[in-house]
Structures are given as C-alpha cells and as structure tokens.
C-alpha cells in the first residue's frame, strides 16, 4: 500500500468522553469506522467517572490559543506539514503530514501542548490534560485530505 499523504488525528481532553457515554463509545471492541459504537451504559459511565483522578479538562479560550500556537511551533520545528487544526474546548482535530507514525505524532503534540500550558501557568503539573489515546486515520488520496481539512476547518459548530 502507498504511503499516506497525511494523517487525520483527533484526541479529547481528559475525562470529557468516558466509556458508557450516552453518545456511544469507541473502545477496542467497537473501533471500526462506519460500524456502531458501544451502546450507552449508565453503569459503565458511572464506573469510569469514579476512576477519574481529577475533574474533566475543559480548555479555556486562552488555553486553546496556546495549544494552537504550540502545535504550530512543534510542526515548524519538526518540519511536519500542518494542513488543518481546530482546538476545541474538549477535543482537538489535526490534519498533518509527518514522517513519524500518527500515534507518535499525536503523543508529541500532546506533550508539547502540555508543556506550553504548564510553562505559562495555565495548568498544574499534576493534572492529566489529555485522554489516553485518540483517533489516527491515514489519508491516502487528495480527496481524503481535502475532506478531512474541510471537516476540521468548517465542520465544527
């Protein structure tokens, strides 16, 4: 298979979409694009909430701006091509090209954003800011890249 032209990466802030959520859940058994998510479960959601180490993280406007800047800085330093970015209150969408696997690129972006927020005193050193993983999609065609960029740029409320 050809190398991807870009990656579409999405990840959530800590504690903002727990297993059992009424919107459905993507987990290791329900992780096929176009297939149903795991059904909502109040019991599972309550259990997941009981495991949180602190309140869910909702990014304030100043934090969103700093995360955006950190992603631009990271991509420039690493010579990754940032094609689209949208930092929301409880999740981030990124379309980029990187020679790194998308999971590594996602982890690098999370780390740089976390460091930037902590250096500016916007978040504490003991706080987890991001959910454990995220979604990493390979984009193989120009149409896929254009659709992902359009969604990230114009498909958010």
N, C-alpha and C positions, 0 to 999 in steps of 0.2 A: 504494500500500500504506500502511496505517496506520503511525503511529509506534510503535516498540516500547514496551512497558510497562517493560521492564528489560533488562539485559544479563547474561549468564552468562559470566564471564571466568575463564579458567584459565591459569596460567603456571607454569613449572618453574624451579627453581633451576639455576644454571649447571652444565652438564656431567653432569646426572643422567639424561638420556634422550637418548642420541645416535642419529643415523641408523644403521640396521642393527641396533638393539637387538632382542633376542630377543622382546620384547613386540610388535614391529612398530613402524613409524614412520609418522607423518603428515608428508608433505612436499608440495611444490607439485603433484606428480602423483597423490598419494593423500590428498586433503583434502575428501572428500565424506562428510558424516555418513551413517552406515549402510553405507558401502562399505568394502571391505577396506583395511587399512593396507599400506604397503610391506612386503614379506617381510623377515624377519630375514636379516642378512648379516654374518658374522664379519669379512670383509674390510672392509666399509663401516664397521662399528663400530670396528675397529682403526684405520682411517684417521681417523675422527672423533676418537677418543681421542688420536691423535698430534697433532692440531691444538689441543688444549686448552692454554691459557696457564698454567693452574694446576689444582690438584685440584678435583674437583667440590664444590659447595657443599651442605652438609647443615646445616640450621638447628637449632641447639641450643634447648632449651626457653626460655631467656631471650631468645634472638633471635626465636623465634616470638611470644612475648608482646609484644616491642617492635614487630614488624611489624604485629601485630594492632592495637596502640594507634595506630601511625602511620596505618593505613588508616581507623580511626575518626576520628582528628583531621583527616585530609585530607577525608573526606566531610563532616564538620561544617563546616569552613572553606569548602568549595566548594559547600555546600548540595546535595550529592548524597544520595540516599536509599540507605543501606546496608541491604539486606534480609537478606543471609546472608553469612557469612565463615568460612572454615576455613583456617588457616595450618598446613600440614603440614611435615614435615622437608625435603621435596624439591619441593613444589609448593603453590600457593595457589588456592583456589576463592573467587570473589566473585560475588554477585548484587547488582546495584545499578541504580538509575536515575540517569542523568546526562544533561544536555543536550549533553554532548560525545559524539563518536563513541566507540564502545567501545575502539578501538585507542588513542586519545588518553587515555582514562580509565585504561587499563591502564598506559600509559607513565608517567602522572602518579603512579599508585600505586607503581609500581616505584621511581621517583625519590625519592619521599618516604620510602619504607621504607629505601632505600639510605642516604639522608642520616641518618635516625634511627639506623641501626645504626652508621654511621661516627662520628657525633657522640658516641655513648656508648662508643666504642672497642671495639665488638663485632666490627667488620670493618675490614680495611685499606682504604686509599684506592686501591690499585692492583688490587683484586680485583673482577672481574665477579661480580655476585651472581645475576643472572637470565639465563635463556635469552633468545635474541634476540627471539622473538615470543611467541605463546601462542594460545589459542583464544578467540574472541569470538563468542558466539551472541546473536542478537536474540531476545527473548521477547515474543511478540505477544498471548498470552492469559493470563488469570489462572491457568488450569491449567498452562501452561508455567512461569510464575513459581513457583507452588506446588511443582511437581515439581522445579525447579532448587533452590529453597530446601530442600526435603526432602532432596535428594541431598547438598547441601553440609553440612547440619546433621546428618543421621542416616545418610547413605550411606558415610561414611568409617569405617574399622575402629576 
